[in-house]
Amino acid sequence: MLRLFARLTPSVSDYRGAKFWVVEGGRRYATPLLAVLVVVETTDLVFAVDSIPAIFAVTRDPFIVYTSNIFAILGLRALFFVLAGVMEKFHYLKIGLGLVLAFVGVKMLLTDLYKIPVGISLGVIAGLLAGSMILSLLRPPAEPPLPHPAEGAEPLPHSTAPD
């Protein structure tokens, strides 16, 4: 997407404060900040499109499919940062999310043979997520995770072994 943007949009190579566009010599140019915005919003769109099979595993109602994807586009990035912040506290959440994806995949494969009711599907999904979070609180990790370098962690020492 960035290459397409660069090919189609005349741009300057440096940031100009918080501006998306600048005018130089009577021509309008995009700043790198606009390119960043285009890439981030494209990522949101890709993740929203990626969630279409998951919503079809829950329902075939077009209204719910459309609205859930609109909300995915609007809130997915914010949800990512929320999950990224709590992922250290809920270390089994990755496993829970993986089990949710496996359940949805099995449900989609079985849809012609047996239709799992929506209430049961939502219950299984909520149970897997809640269970992984509760298990994370009951069984803390053996070693505390290393702090992120931005949080003041010391850099790793360089190796003194000969090359």
C-alpha positions, -999 to +999 in steps of 0.1 A: +000+000+000+029+023+008+044+017-027+011+024-044+006+056-023+042+068-032+035+061-069+002+079-070+008+108-046+035+135-049+052+137-016+079+155+004+105+135+022+103+151+056+077+158+082+061+193+085+047+193+120+013+177+122+003+185+086-008+159+061-004+182+031+019+211+023+019+235-007+052+242-023+057+261-055+020+261-061+017+223-059+002+202-031+024+175-017+017+148+009+039+145+040+051+112+054+025+117+081-002+111+055+016+080+043+016+067+079-021+073+082-029+055+050-008+025+060-024+023+095-060+026+081-052+000+055-041-023+083-074-017+100-093-025+068-074-057+063-081-069+098-118-060+094-120-080+061-101-108+079-129-110+105-157-117+079-153-155+081-155-154+119-188-135+119-202-159+094-195-186+119-218-169+143-246-157+120-257-153+084-277-121+091-264-094+067-271-066+092-250-082+119-222-090+094-221-054+081-223-037+115-198-060+131-172-052+104-179-015+106-172-017+144-141-038+137-128-010+114-136+016+140-123-001+171-098-028+162-066-007+167-078+005+201-086-031+211-052-042+199-035-017+223-058-028+252-049-065+245-012-057+241-013-040+275-029-069+294-012-097+275+015-099+301-010-102+329-031-128+311-004-151+297-029-179+288-049-155+267-030-164+235-040-200+240-076-190+247-077-170+215-062-199+196-089-222+209-115-197+199-101-196+163-100-234+163-137-236+175-148-211+148-129-231+122-145-264+133-179-247+134-175-234+098-165-269+086-195-285+103-220-259+091-235-282+064-237-312+088-248-295+120-257-259+128-244-250+163-268-225+178-256-189+181-261-189+219-239-220+223-213-205+200-211-172+220-211-192+252-182-213+241-163-183+229-169-163+261-161-194+282-128-199+264-117-163+268-129-160+304-114-194+313-080-184+299-081-151+318-091-168+351-064-195+346-038-168+340-047-152+373-047-185+392-015-198+377+010-169+374+040-174+350+070-191+365+093-162+356+082-126+355+083-112+319+112-089+311+102-053+310+100-036+276+131-015+268+110+016+267+101+011+303+136+016+315+151-019+312+188-023+310+201-033+276+214-068+273+252-070+277+272-075+245+289-109+240+325-110+249+331-142+230+357-140+202+343-138+166 
